[in-house]
Amino acid sequence: MRRMDIAAAIFLLLCSALVVLGTRHLPYWADFAPGPAFASIWVAVAGFAIGAALLVQAFRRDKDVPVDWPDRAGARQVLLGIGTLWLLLILMPLLGTALSGLIFVALFLLVVARRPVVPSLITSVVTVALIEGVFGLWLNVDLPKGLVGF
C-alpha cells in the first residue's frame, strides 16, 4: 500500500502541476468576478495539498500493508462514477450547465450511490439552483448555455 500511495501522490502532484501549466495564460480574476482560471487554480491547490499529505503519510508509515482493492460492488461504483463524470463533460457543451448538472447529480445519486428517488431529485434541483444562483446570477460567471439556451 505504501508504494501505491506514493505512486498516487506523485500522480496527483503531476496532474495538479499540469492544471496550473495548462491554465497559466488564463486570468484568475476578471473585472469583479472570478476569471476562467479561478476554479482550476483552487482545484490544483487542493490537489497539491492532498498529494503532499499522502506522500508524507506514505513515507512516515513503518510497514507496507497490501492494497485493499474495492470489491465487485465498489469497483462498479468507481466505474459508474467515472462514467457519469465523462457524461457530464460530454453533455455540458450540448445541454448547458443547468440540464447537464441536473442529469449528472441525479444519475450519481440514483445509479452510483443508490439513494432514494425523491430526496435525490430534490437534491439535484437544489444543487443546480445553487450553482446557477451563486455563479450565474451573483458572480456573473458566464456558464455554458448549450444548445437549449440555459
N, C-alpha and C positions, 0 to 999 in steps of 0.2 A: 504494500500500500504506500510505503514511503516513496518509492520510485515513481509510482503513478501520481502521487500528489505533487512531486517535483515536476514531472512532465506536464501536468495540468496547470500548475502555477506558471511555468515558463510559457506555455501556450497562451494563457490568459494575458500575461505581460506582453507577449508579442502582438496579440490581437489588439490590445489597448494602444500599443505604440502605432500600429497600422491605422487605427481610427484617428489618432492625433495627426499622423502624417497625411492621411487622406483628406482631412478637413482643415488643415492649417491655412489654406487660402481663403476659407470662408470667414465672414465676420462673426465674432462672438456676440456682438450686440448691434442692433440696427435701430437707429433713432431712439425710440422709447420702449422697445420690446426686444426680447431675445432674438438673436440672429440665427442663421442656419447652423452654425457650429455649436450653439449653446448646449443642446441635448447631447450631442456626440462627445463634447469635451467632458461633461459630467459622467457620462457612461464610461469613458476612458479612465477618468479619475477613480471611479468605483472599481473598475477592472484592475487598475494598478494596486489599489489598496487591498482588494481581495487576493490578488495574485501574490503580493508581498507577504500578506498574513499567512497564506497557505504555504509559501516557501519557508518562512521562518518556522512555522509549526512542524513542517516535514523534517527540517534539519534538527530541531530540538527533540524529536521523537527518538527514543533509545532503540526500540526494536521495530523490525519490519513485519507487519501482520499482512496476511493475504488480503487481496482486494475483495470487497464484499459487493459483487456484481448484483444488479437487480434480478429478481425472479422473473418469470414469464409475464406476470401482471405489471410489474414495474417497468420492464422493457417495453411493453405495449404502451404504457402511459408516456414514456420518454419519446417513442416514435410518433405517437399521435400528437404530442405537444410540439415536436419539431414540424410535423405536417401542418398543424394549424398555424404555426408561425409563417411557414412558407406560403400558405394560402392567404394570410394577411398581406404579405408582400406582393403577391400576385394581384389581389383584389383592390388594394389601395389606389393604384392609378386609375382603375376602371370604375370603381364604385365610390371612391372618396373615403375620407376618414370616418364619417358617421356610419355608413352602412357596413363598410368592411370591419370597423371596430365592433359593431353590434354583432356581426356574424362571428368574428373571432372570439369575443368574450363568451357568447352563448355556446359555441361549439366547445370551447375549452372547458367551461363549467359542466355542460351536459355530457359530452363524449369522453373527454380526458379525465376529468375529476369525478364524473358520475354523480353530480349533485341533483337535488330535486328540481323539477321543471319551473315552478312558479318563482321561487327565490332566485334561480339562475336568470330567468328572463328579466326580473326586476333589477337585479344586479347589473345585467348587460345594459339596460336602458339608462340606469343611473350613472354607470361608468362613462358611457358615451356622452351623456349630457354634461357631466363634469369636465370631460376633456374638451368638448366644444365650448362650454361656458368659460373655462379658465383660459384656454389657449386661443380659441377663435374670437370670443367676444371681449374678454377682459384684456388680454395681452395683444390682441390684434395680430396673431400669428396666422399667416396665410396657409391654412391646412389644405391638403389635397381635396379637391372638389369631385374629381372623377367625371365620368360621362353624364351622370344624372344631375350634377349641379349642386350637390350638398354633401 
